[in-house]
């Protein structure tokens, strides 16, 4: 059985962590496969948007499989570094949008993967936590960096210090997730959101993501220069010409991604 299912259909890449017997906890081969999948998604011209989820109804991802990784740190970051391996959590720049469809347990490395996505949707049974501190460790897949950038600092620090979990409604209140829906509506909602994004110019969406993410770590003037640079790049694309022509002709644009 493949530990990661990777399918592309109508420009949407579906990435499913497929270890439901272990609450979709990731052993090292699963992390390795995820790194390969995200590298392919980043360069695959047919894949414009991704949806990341977990198999079954119990878990999105319960983090690292500590039983399998007992003799190593239960986060993958150190394992990627020696081989130069990059993944969604660390080092790999993906300017295409990624949606997380979160069901059940979303803890440790699972929450770090969700935080690495752009949009997060949760089912009512979802729960979120970074419990590494209870193992005498800290989150090694970006948790200490992305959580405080996503929710208010005090709440982020409490989750990081205490290892306590929060439910889906609290996650929505804090802004950790965009929506909370019944489990049966989780993937349909994620797909509907992806289809909404497919109506926009794919190159424009990627440039917007790059401008927003990179701009957050820049002084405002540098961010504005980046935005101006990307605007001019987009203005020279086929998609830009098609978009303006379609608007004038009152029809739906036919995006090519070039």
Phi, psi and omega in degrees: 000130178292132180283345175224125176260128185230115181224145177238127181216124178052046177072004177252125176266127178255118181244116184238120172287121194241063173228059186299334179293342179243028183054033180057025171296146187258122168273178185297319177300326178291316176300319179298317180293320177299319178299319178295318181297313182292326176295321178292316179302319183298326185254356185278115184293340181274348183254115184254331183217147178238148171240122178254129179211180178239147181288148177082188184246009183260331188203141163285299172194125181273014178101208178280145177281094186296328178296319180284328184254031190302326184268008178225167178300136186281031170226148189278347192304314182294331181286333179283324191301314184299326182266001183074015181288130178243148180219189184299327185278333188209119167094332184267120179272115177239112181268359173279148181290143179231127180251131175261125174254105195254120177237138174063221185294129175222083191231157175054233179298338175292314177294324178296323175294319178297320179295336179282349177274167183271320182234138180233128176241137183237147169276163184300335183270007183287148173219148191229137177191157173237095188263014184301328181300332179285348174259005183078023183233177170238159178300128184252008180245030177102000185298320180289342182262318186276324182298314178293343176273353186251320180236167180305143189304314182300318179293320179297314181296323178297315178300318182289318182290319190266333186076006181290152180259155175237156180269180187295321181294319177293321177300321178291319180299322182279349182089012178288326177236152181279323183214155171236127184224162173301152184305318183293342180263000189297300181293320175301323178293316178299317180295319179297321178293320178297319180294328174297317180292332179292343177284342180270158177297124185297322179292325179293318178299317181294319179294322178297317178298315180298314181298317182291313184289310180292325181295334180297333182260010181247154165300154185305316183297321177293321178296320178294324176293320176299315179301315180298318179299313181292325177301314181292325175297316180295323183297342181262006184269160174298321181298322178297317178297318180295319182296314180291324179292318179296321178298315181295327182269002177056052178221169178284134179289151176252093185287142178245344183073034178205000000 
